[in-house]
């Protein structure tokens, strides 16, 4: 075979060559069909091969594909910003476009620090996050991520930002039990802030539903209301990283709407373009923007491709498609169906410890012992093996592991495109059922 010059995620592994995609299906060059049970990386929200998105990009490209944001604004980006501001809660009315989720969270970090600097406060330059979190791969975003596996190689370059415990009830980091705990993980944030000194902290960043590092961890209902009031009390901005949860994925446009909590900054990526083009955004509240407008007037975070007209045209077409097909409503109903179906698998397979999620962001956690919730040893490679059995059977699911035994064990995300039907959910469940059965027999032999 011809030598490949493309660097792959795992060198030496074989990756099938993709041919095309349609709806929830992908096809490789050998004609094998895969159900996209993870929307790639929780991205292909409207499914593959939607021609009207390609047409919208082509129509924009015929006029102009690129302009430099320091020289021109453009109609597509203006309209997209307006649309996002319409959907965003509270006074989140200003949008800064970037190209990836990591850039969106890194921009949020910089804006939070800038907000205080504009007011003459120069000590607030730390961003608190949580253990069991992922906010991106660039150094600023990774500094805010409680993801040991992704941090370990670069620890000397990363800021050691303080971290609060995650609201991870199934494997509670405080070894407590809900509801008797009184949501102690939220109170713990206050203790940490007081120990460090609120004068040093600019923001607290959260994934509304923890995704890549923990497998759709949904906090108790009271959690975010408590977090919001602690942030307000100590003059700390609250950043909701909705890169994975935003754009309808959990059955609301923004996941924070489930708890009626309004953050100061929201980040978006992934589903915003549904994978048709690289595009992401940081949405900023009037309160924060006012300080920047009255101060330096510049956000030092632009990229060459920021607010790209062709990408903006794709994102607008994605939102129109979602609206026309009532995809957010579909996500709520079909998400419930998926969660219930996964729960039925749990009764059947003892290695399934927990099923959780919101909308079509569902997680399955695997444990050695469902009574004690003891995780598998890392060397068992449970998630990796399950992924490869599923792949073989034509189903794509997403690994969600922190990489340290007992930290956030073996979990997968089942997060198909929001267009999925009940019959297609049944197909996913059928394959997963067989795959988990096969894995179980490998683990006991
Ligand atoms: N934030 C969250 C919550 C994510 O899940 C991810 C990616 O998985 C990112 C940020 C980083 O996004 P990207 O991979 O587009 O840089």
Boltz pocket constraint, residues with backbone or C-beta under 6 A from the ligand:
constraints:
  - pocket:
      binder: B
      contacts: [[A, 41], [A, 99], [A, 100], [A, 101], [A, 102], [A, 103], [A, 105], [A, 134], [A, 135], [A, 136], [A, 137], [A, 207], [A, 211], [A, 212], [A, 241], [A, 242], [A, 243], [A, 244], [A, 245], [A, 269], [A, 270]]
      max_distance: 6.0
